[in-house]
Amino acid sequence: MIVKVIGGHGGVSPGYRATSYLIDNKILIDAGSVASGIPIVEQAQIDHILISHSHLDHISDLAFLADNCFGMKGKPFMIYTNKEVETNVMTHLLNDAIWPDFTKLPSESDSTLKFNNFEAGQTITLDGYKITAVQVNHYAGSLGFIIEKDGTSIVFTQDTGPTDTIWKLAKEIKSLKGIFTEVSFPNSLMQIAIDSRHHTPSTMREEIKKMPKDVPIFLGHLKPNFQEQLYQEIGLLNEPRVTILGSDNSNFVF
């Protein structure tokens, strides 16, 4: 599998894109920067979209993706997420007040976007990819995903504070090749991280102890205004298997 980090940050500023990971050019995980991060011709090649939760930095570019590719594909972008996330997106974004309802455009029978129910604990298969949704410790319906194809598995937790279930499942996966998770705030903002259910380098130190050993860890969702401090504090973890997702538009091959 090739994982393209279109955007791997926990905010938006020049040089920093919000969360969007693209697998083999076909499966998108979150839509924080997909429309601004890759050309429209590549956007139109995406078939499936997994949405981890409905916070704005993970869904905002659904609006512009639909607008960019309207009428181009001949089939909808198939969105997979839980009912809470779908309800939030339809109520607060694709509501014909903030943005057109592209689940009905150009028509209900020929829509640009189509939601499919995908609840925590369920496993689906999309074009040969086995995908399991796992509840994680965050807000707005948050899910992590375990994705497997051709003997390779990758874990994506997206936004979460300290959590347990996904690591118990991950320890059972012999084919696990990578873990994508998050560190959002520096240690000085520990209480903010706890209240918002995110990680600091300090809490990540403890979280790594729960993870399968000897599997590469990719830390994203760094807040743009704390980049330098986070780099320093993550470095102090002295964990050689950690890679910081500091540069968007990067690729990892598994």
Residue frames relative to the residue before (quaternion, step in Angstrom):
aa qw qx qy qz dx dy dz
M 1.0000 0.0000 0.0000 0.0000 0.00 0.00 0.00
I 0.2158 -0.7335 0.6291 0.1402 3.53 -1.18 0.68
V 0.1297 -0.7770 0.6139 0.0502 3.56 -0.75 1.08
K 0.1342 -0.7782 0.6117 0.0473 3.55 -0.65 1.17
V 0.2391 -0.7488 0.6024 0.1384 3.55 -0.75 1.06
I 0.2062 -0.7782 0.5857 0.0945 3.56 -0.18 1.30
G 0.7653 -0.0929 0.0855 0.6312 3.53 1.00 -0.94
G 0.0567 -0.8392 0.5409 -0.0040 3.56 -0.80 0.96
H 0.5536 0.6394 -0.3709 0.3836 3.57 1.21 0.38
G 0.4819 -0.6757 0.4895 0.2675 3.52 -1.32 0.35
G 0.7623 0.2075 -0.1668 0.5899 3.53 1.14 0.65
V 0.4025 -0.7097 0.5350 0.2192 3.55 -1.33 0.08
S 0.2459 0.7080 -0.6283 0.2085 3.53 -0.94 1.06
P 0.6647 -0.4728 0.3386 0.4691 3.64 -1.10 0.29
G 0.8010 0.2229 -0.2021 0.5175 3.56 -0.70 1.15
Y 0.7352 0.3350 -0.2069 0.5517 3.57 1.27 -0.11
R 0.0871 -0.8080 0.5826 0.0110 3.58 -0.64 1.15
A 0.5013 -0.6478 0.4913 0.2962 3.54 -1.15 0.69
T 0.7626 -0.4872 0.2279 0.3593 3.51 -1.33 0.52
S 0.2901 0.6868 -0.6393 0.1883 3.53 -0.96 1.06
Y 0.0239 -0.7775 0.6282 -0.0164 3.57 -0.73 1.12
L 0.1481 -0.7982 0.5814 0.0543 3.57 -0.90 0.94
I 0.1890 -0.7950 0.5723 0.0691 3.56 -0.73 1.12
D 0.8562 -0.0965 0.0249 0.5069 3.55 -0.74 1.14
N 0.6144 -0.6013 0.3139 0.4030 3.58 1.14 0.74
K 0.6946 0.5081 -0.2552 0.4408 3.61 1.26 -0.02
I 0.7783 0.2514 -0.1292 0.5607 3.58 1.04 -0.77
L 0.1712 -0.7930 0.5819 0.0565 3.56 -0.66 1.17
I 0.1466 -0.7487 0.6380 0.1044 3.55 -1.02 0.85
D 0.8410 -0.0523 -0.0678 0.5343 3.52 -0.45 1.36
A 0.2628 -0.7947 0.5433 0.0656 3.50 -1.13 0.83
G 0.1993 0.8148 -0.5194 0.1632 3.54 0.84 0.99
S 0.8327 0.0716 -0.0002 0.5491 3.59 1.10 -0.64
V 0.3244 0.7898 -0.4829 0.1942 3.60 1.20 0.24
A 0.6867 0.4877 -0.3043 0.4450 3.61 0.92 -0.79
S 0.7229 0.4138 -0.2388 0.4992 3.58 1.06 -0.69
G 0.7138 0.5229 -0.2402 0.3992 3.56 1.20 -0.48
I 0.7844 0.1575 -0.1135 0.5890 3.61 1.16 -0.41
P 0.6280 -0.5589 0.3758 0.3899 3.61 -1.15 0.51
I 0.6457 -0.5514 0.3692 0.3777 3.54 -1.18 0.59
V 0.6243 0.5418 -0.3546 0.4371 3.60 0.97 -0.74
E 0.6674 0.4661 -0.2948 0.5005 3.60 1.11 -0.64
Q 0.5826 0.5636 -0.3702 0.4537 3.58 1.09 -0.61
A 0.6853 0.5084 -0.2840 0.4374 3.56 0.92 -0.95
Q 0.6248 0.5534 -0.3403 0.4331 3.60 1.20 -0.36
I 0.5186 0.6331 -0.4152 0.3973 3.58 1.25 -0.25
D 0.2434 -0.7828 0.5586 0.1265 3.57 -0.94 0.91
H 0.8253 0.1468 -0.0061 0.5453 3.57 0.81 -1.06
I 0.1274 -0.7829 0.6071 0.0471 3.56 -1.11 0.79
L 0.1567 -0.7597 0.6266 0.0753 3.57 -0.81 1.07
I 0.1207 -0.7920 0.5962 0.0530 3.57 -0.76 1.01
S 0.3534 -0.7764 0.4871 0.1871 3.56 -0.57 1.19
H 0.7605 -0.1872 0.1410 0.6056 3.58 1.06 -0.78
S 0.5840 -0.6688 0.3745 0.2671 3.54 -1.24 0.40
H 0.3432 0.7119 -0.5408 0.2879 3.61 1.06 0.50
L 0.6619 -0.5951 0.2942 0.3482 3.53 -1.04 0.94
D 0.6830 0.5021 -0.3038 0.4350 3.60 0.94 -0.80
H 0.6906 0.4270 -0.2816 0.5113 3.59 1.30 0.06
I 0.7688 0.3348 -0.1846 0.5126 3.60 1.24 -0.21
S 0.4784 0.7338 -0.4302 0.2181 3.61 1.14 -0.52
D 0.7335 0.4424 -0.2565 0.4476 3.60 0.89 -0.84
L 0.3756 0.6692 -0.5220 0.3723 3.59 1.21 0.27
A 0.6355 0.5501 -0.3254 0.4331 3.55 1.02 -0.87
F 0.7487 0.4047 -0.2221 0.4758 3.57 0.80 -1.02
L 0.5646 0.5709 -0.3778 0.4610 3.60 1.18 -0.51
A 0.6714 0.4878 -0.2924 0.4752 3.58 0.88 -0.93
D 0.6642 0.5035 -0.3026 0.4624 3.56 0.95 -0.86
N 0.6625 0.5204 -0.3050 0.4441 3.60 0.94 -0.87
C 0.7981 0.3336 -0.1342 0.4834 3.57 0.91 -1.00
F 0.2946 0.7794 -0.4969 0.2426 3.55 1.29 0.21
G 0.8536 0.1260 -0.1115 0.4931 3.58 -0.75 1.08
M 0.5800 0.6286 -0.3640 0.3688 3.61 1.26 -0.04
K 0.7629 0.4840 -0.2065 0.3756 3.55 0.92 -0.95
G 0.3329 -0.7405 0.5161 0.2728 3.58 1.00 -0.76
K 0.7548 0.1409 -0.1290 0.6275 3.56 1.35 0.10
P 0.5506 -0.6439 0.4078 0.3405 3.61 -1.07 0.54
F 0.5009 -0.5178 0.5700 0.3952 3.50 -1.39 0.16
M 0.2558 -0.7745 0.5618 0.1387 3.58 -0.71 1.05
I 0.1503 -0.8077 0.5692 0.0337 3.56 -0.51 1.26
Y 0.1055 -0.7910 0.6020 0.0267 3.56 -0.91 0.99
T 0.3054 0.7173 -0.5732 0.2523 3.54 -0.66 1.16
N 0.6020 -0.5734 0.3915 0.3944 3.58 -1.21 0.06
K 0.7090 -0.4889 0.3063 0.4055 3.55 -1.29 0.32
E 0.6087 0.5603 -0.3593 0.4318 3.59 1.03 -0.70
V 0.6718 0.4861 -0.2968 0.4736 3.58 0.91 -0.91
E 0.6379 0.5255 -0.3316 0.4550 3.59 0.90 -0.88
T 0.6605 0.5085 -0.3078 0.4588 3.59 0.89 -0.92
N 0.6583 0.5091 -0.3141 0.4569 3.59 0.93 -0.86
V 0.6679 0.4990 -0.3057 0.4598 3.60 0.90 -0.90
M 0.7010 0.4689 -0.2769 0.4604 3.57 0.87 -0.93
T 0.6755 0.4998 -0.2948 0.4551 3.60 1.05 -0.72
H 0.8294 0.2914 -0.0962 0.4668 3.55 0.87 -0.99
L 0.7573 0.3291 -0.2087 0.5240 3.62 1.17 -0.26
L 0.8032 0.2208 -0.1056 0.5432 3.60 0.50 -1.17
N 0.3347 0.7901 -0.4357 0.2716 3.54 0.87 1.04
D 0.5136 -0.6627 0.3839 0.3869 3.59 1.34 0.22
A 0.6388 0.4533 -0.3465 0.5161 3.58 1.28 0.20
I 0.7283 0.3336 -0.2027 0.5632 3.57 0.94 -0.88
W 0.7785 -0.1073 0.1109 0.6084 3.59 1.01 -0.88
P 0.6058 -0.5738 0.3901 0.3893 3.61 -1.07 0.59
D 0.4816 -0.6466 0.5161 0.2893 3.54 -1.22 0.61
F 0.1413 -0.8360 0.5279 0.0488 3.57 -0.03 1.31
T 0.5039 0.5864 -0.4639 0.4324 3.59 1.21 0.29
K 0.7308 0.3482 -0.2242 0.5426 3.59 1.32 -0.06
L 0.6718 0.4671 -0.2890 0.4971 3.57 1.29 0.13
P 0.4737 -0.1785 -0.8599 0.0659 1.54 -1.89 1.65
S 0.7805 -0.0027 -0.0407 0.6239 3.62 1.27 -0.25
E 0.6578 -0.5091 0.3652 0.4180 3.58 -1.24 0.29
S 0.7023 0.4507 -0.2659 0.4827 3.59 1.06 -0.67
D 0.7618 0.2241 -0.1274 0.5943 3.59 1.27 -0.30
S 0.1233 0.8530 -0.4945 0.1126 3.55 0.78 1.10
T 0.5296 -0.6202 0.4821 0.3200 3.55 -1.32 0.35
L 0.7750 0.1646 -0.0783 0.6051 3.56 1.13 -0.72
K 0.0119 -0.7873 0.6163 0.0149 3.57 -1.09 0.68
F 0.2833 -0.7685 0.5539 0.1493 3.58 -0.75 1.06
N 0.0840 -0.7606 0.6430 0.0316 3.52 -1.17 0.82
N 0.4614 -0.7060 0.4656 0.2681 3.56 -0.82 1.00
F 0.0796 0.7760 -0.6152 0.1140 3.57 -0.88 1.04
E 0.0491 -0.8474 0.5283 -0.0207 3.55 -0.03 1.30
A 0.6616 -0.4940 0.3852 0.4122 3.56 -1.27 0.42
G 0.7603 0.3353 -0.2785 0.4815 3.54 -0.93 0.96
Q 0.6300 0.5279 -0.3327 0.4623 3.56 1.26 -0.25
T 0.1747 -0.7477 0.6307 0.1123 3.53 -1.30 0.56
I 0.0456 -0.7835 0.6197 0.0074 3.56 -0.95 0.91
T 0.2724 -0.7282 0.5982 0.1941 3.56 -1.30 0.29
L 0.0359 -0.7916 0.6091 -0.0345 3.55 -0.78 1.12
D 0.8406 -0.1576 0.0789 0.5121 3.58 -0.51 1.17
G 0.7644 -0.3805 0.1862 0.4861 3.55 0.96 0.90
Y 0.6067 0.5173 -0.3575 0.4864 3.59 1.27 -0.07
K 0.2355 -0.7524 0.6016 0.1283 3.56 -0.82 1.02
I 0.0292 -0.8294 0.5549 -0.0583 3.57 -0.53 1.20
T 0.0980 -0.7888 0.6065 0.0188 3.55 -0.81 1.08
A 0.2697 -0.7492 0.5859 0.1505 3.58 -0.94 0.93
V 0.0582 -0.7983 0.5991 -0.0196 3.56 -0.94 0.98
Q 0.4299 -0.6892 0.5140 0.2757 3.59 -0.85 0.90
V 0.0700 -0.7849 0.6152 0.0241 3.56 -1.01 0.88
N 0.6277 -0.6023 0.3840 0.3096 3.53 -1.33 0.39
H 0.4694 0.6071 -0.5073 0.3920 3.55 0.20 1.32
Y 0.5915 -0.5884 0.4281 0.3475 3.58 -1.30 -0.18
A 0.7932 0.3901 -0.2273 0.4087 3.54 -1.43 -0.17
G 0.7288 -0.4749 0.2345 0.4340 3.56 0.98 0.93
S 0.2277 0.8678 -0.4358 0.0722 3.56 1.26 0.28
L 0.0847 -0.7710 0.6311 -0.0045 3.48 -1.07 1.01
G 0.2132 -0.6776 0.6747 0.2004 3.48 -1.35 0.44
F 0.2536 -0.7712 0.5663 0.1425 3.57 -1.24 0.33
I 0.1568 -0.7237 0.6624 0.1134 3.52 -1.19 0.74
I 0.0669 -0.8189 0.5696 -0.0232 3.57 -0.59 1.17
E 0.0098 -0.8116 0.5820 -0.0503 3.57 -0.83 1.06
K 0.1651 0.7571 -0.6247 0.0968 3.52 -1.08 0.81
D 0.8690 0.0178 -0.0285 0.4937 3.55 -1.07 0.89
G 0.7486 -0.4459 0.2227 0.4372 3.54 0.87 0.97
T 0.6539 0.4438 -0.3180 0.5238 3.57 1.27 0.33
S 0.0600 -0.8000 0.5970 0.0046 3.57 -0.89 0.98
I 0.0803 -0.7727 0.6290 0.0286 3.55 -1.16 0.73
V 0.2579 -0.7473 0.5951 0.1443 3.56 -1.08 0.79
F 0.0564 -0.7594 0.6478 0.0207 3.56 -1.03 0.91
T 0.1319 -0.8003 0.5776 0.0922 3.61 -0.60 1.05
Q 0.2293 -0.7741 0.5487 0.2169 3.62 1.14 -0.53
D 0.7989 -0.2335 0.1618 0.5301 3.63 -0.91 -0.80
T 0.3149 0.7220 -0.5815 0.2036 3.55 -0.89 0.96
G 0.3392 -0.6500 0.6270 0.2634 3.46 -1.30 0.47
P 0.7870 -0.2450 0.2000 0.5298 3.59 -1.18 -0.40
T 0.0491 0.7930 -0.5986 0.1021 3.56 -0.82 1.06
D 0.3383 -0.7888 0.4916 0.1474 3.59 -1.20 0.33
T 0.6748 0.5547 -0.3310 0.3569 3.57 0.70 -1.08
I 0.6841 0.5025 -0.3138 0.4256 3.58 0.81 -0.94
W 0.6574 0.4981 -0.3210 0.4655 3.61 1.10 -0.59
K 0.5965 0.5375 -0.3640 0.4720 3.58 1.11 -0.58
L 0.6610 0.4891 -0.2997 0.4838 3.57 0.99 -0.83
A 0.6483 0.5443 -0.3203 0.4253 3.56 0.96 -0.90
K 0.6387 0.5450 -0.3271 0.4336 3.59 1.02 -0.73
E 0.6575 0.5054 -0.3070 0.4670 3.58 1.22 -0.37
I 0.6257 0.5609 -0.3244 0.4345 3.60 1.29 -0.23
K 0.2735 -0.7902 0.5294 0.1434 3.58 -0.38 1.20
S 0.7035 0.4754 -0.2592 0.4603 3.59 1.15 -0.59
L 0.3848 0.7543 -0.4677 0.2533 3.61 1.25 0.17
K 0.1177 -0.8324 0.5415 0.0104 3.57 -0.69 1.16
G 0.8251 0.0322 0.0056 0.5640 3.60 1.15 -0.37
I 0.1659 -0.7566 0.6266 0.0857 3.54 -1.24 0.64
F 0.1026 -0.7714 0.6270 0.0364 3.57 -0.75 1.10
T 0.1523 0.7798 -0.5912 0.1389 3.55 -0.64 1.12
E 0.5061 -0.7043 0.4476 0.2179 3.57 -1.24 -0.10
V 0.0142 -0.7107 0.7004 0.0643 3.49 -1.42 0.45
S 0.1587 -0.8574 0.4879 0.0401 3.57 -0.37 1.24
F 0.8260 0.1904 -0.0422 0.5288 3.56 0.88 -0.99
P 0.5213 -0.6143 0.4793 0.3482 3.59 -1.17 0.51
N 0.6932 -0.5000 0.3244 0.4052 3.55 -1.25 0.38
S 0.6060 0.5788 -0.3551 0.4142 3.61 1.10 -0.60
L 0.7209 0.3699 -0.2301 0.5391 3.58 1.25 -0.36
M 0.1031 0.8471 -0.5111 0.1030 3.55 1.07 0.80
Q 0.6861 0.4860 -0.3091 0.4445 3.60 0.84 -0.90
I 0.6060 0.5351 -0.3477 0.4750 3.58 1.07 -0.69
A 0.6534 0.5109 -0.3120 0.4634 3.58 0.95 -0.87
I 0.6504 0.5091 -0.3194 0.4644 3.58 0.95 -0.85
D 0.6935 0.4875 -0.2840 0.4480 3.57 0.84 -0.98
S 0.7443 0.3815 -0.2146 0.5044 3.60 1.04 -0.73
R 0.3949 -0.7498 0.4439 0.2913 3.58 1.36 0.05
H 0.4325 0.6190 -0.5117 0.4098 3.47 0.66 1.32
H 0.4899 -0.6501 0.4930 0.3071 3.54 -1.35 0.03
T 0.2046 -0.6711 0.6880 0.1852 3.46 -1.47 0.35
P 0.6697 -0.4556 0.3550 0.4668 3.63 -1.17 0.11
S 0.6334 0.5477 -0.3330 0.4335 3.59 1.02 -0.76
T 0.7010 0.4300 -0.2801 0.4952 3.60 0.87 -0.86
M 0.6002 0.5511 -0.3647 0.4506 3.59 1.14 -0.53
R 0.5603 0.5898 -0.3883 0.4329 3.59 1.09 -0.61
E 0.7002 0.4442 -0.2607 0.4944 3.58 0.96 -0.87
E 0.6290 0.5517 -0.3349 0.4335 3.57 1.05 -0.76
I 0.6163 0.5627 -0.3466 0.4283 3.58 1.00 -0.80
K 0.6037 0.5741 -0.3531 0.4258 3.59 1.11 -0.62
K 0.6590 0.5046 -0.3007 0.4698 3.60 1.20 -0.50
M 0.6291 0.5898 -0.3214 0.3913 3.56 1.19 -0.58
P 0.6166 -0.5036 0.4293 0.4264 3.58 -1.24 0.28
K 0.4772 -0.6859 0.4739 0.2779 3.56 -1.00 0.79
D 0.8492 0.2428 -0.1602 0.4407 3.53 -1.33 0.46
V 0.5378 0.5677 -0.4315 0.4498 3.60 1.14 0.61
P 0.4957 -0.6704 0.4538 0.3145 3.64 -0.78 0.91
I 0.1874 -0.7765 0.5977 0.0678 3.55 -1.05 0.89
F 0.1362 -0.7872 0.6003 0.0376 3.56 -0.86 1.04
L 0.1578 -0.8208 0.5472 0.0434 3.57 -0.51 1.21
G 0.0061 0.8042 -0.5916 0.0573 3.54 -0.66 1.19
H 0.6812 0.5224 -0.3677 0.3574 3.51 -1.38 -0.40
L 0.2865 0.7493 -0.5415 0.2514 3.61 1.12 0.52
K 0.4365 -0.6861 0.5150 0.2713 3.57 -0.91 0.91
P 0.5422 -0.6737 0.3828 0.3251 3.62 -0.71 1.00
N 0.6993 0.4898 -0.2860 0.4350 3.60 0.96 -0.79
F 0.7299 0.3759 -0.2374 0.5192 3.62 1.28 -0.11
Q 0.2436 0.8247 -0.4912 0.1388 3.59 1.23 0.33
E 0.7061 0.4767 -0.2906 0.4357 3.60 0.66 -1.06
Q 0.6670 0.4999 -0.2981 0.4652 3.56 0.94 -0.92
L 0.6621 0.5069 -0.3084 0.4578 3.58 0.95 -0.84
Y 0.6121 0.5403 -0.3498 0.4595 3.60 0.99 -0.76
Q 0.6706 0.5006 -0.3009 0.4573 3.57 0.90 -0.91
E 0.7147 0.4610 -0.2647 0.4545 3.57 0.82 -0.98
I 0.6270 0.5039 -0.3415 0.4861 3.60 1.06 -0.64
G 0.6162 0.5509 -0.3404 0.4482 3.57 1.06 -0.73
L 0.6521 0.5317 -0.3078 0.4442 3.58 1.06 -0.73
L 0.5085 0.6238 -0.4292 0.4100 3.57 1.25 -0.15
N 0.1945 -0.8174 0.5160 0.1665 3.55 1.25 -0.53
E 0.3993 0.6957 -0.4761 0.3604 3.55 0.98 0.96
P 0.2954 -0.8191 0.4608 0.1717 3.63 -0.12 1.24
R 0.6738 0.5030 -0.3271 0.4313 3.60 1.07 -0.40
V 0.5525 0.6098 -0.3910 0.4122 3.60 1.29 0.07
T 0.0710 -0.7456 0.6615 0.0376 3.54 -1.08 0.91
I 0.2991 -0.7473 0.5658 0.1787 3.59 -0.86 0.94
L 0.3322 -0.7363 0.5553 0.1978 3.56 -0.86 0.96
G 0.0870 0.8464 -0.5148 0.1052 3.53 0.46 1.23
S 0.7410 0.3297 -0.1908 0.5530 3.57 1.22 -0.47
D 0.3325 -0.7243 0.5696 0.2009 3.54 -0.81 1.00
N 0.7723 0.3331 -0.2638 0.4723 3.53 -1.35 0.22
S 0.4703 0.6363 -0.4618 0.4009 3.56 0.93 1.01
N 0.2727 -0.7757 0.5557 0.1229 3.56 -1.18 0.63
F 0.0909 -0.7648 0.6364 0.0431 3.54 -1.17 0.76
V 0.2173 -0.7900 0.5673 0.0829 3.55 -0.86 1.06
F 0.0805 -0.8018 0.5921 0.0011 3.57 -0.83 1.04
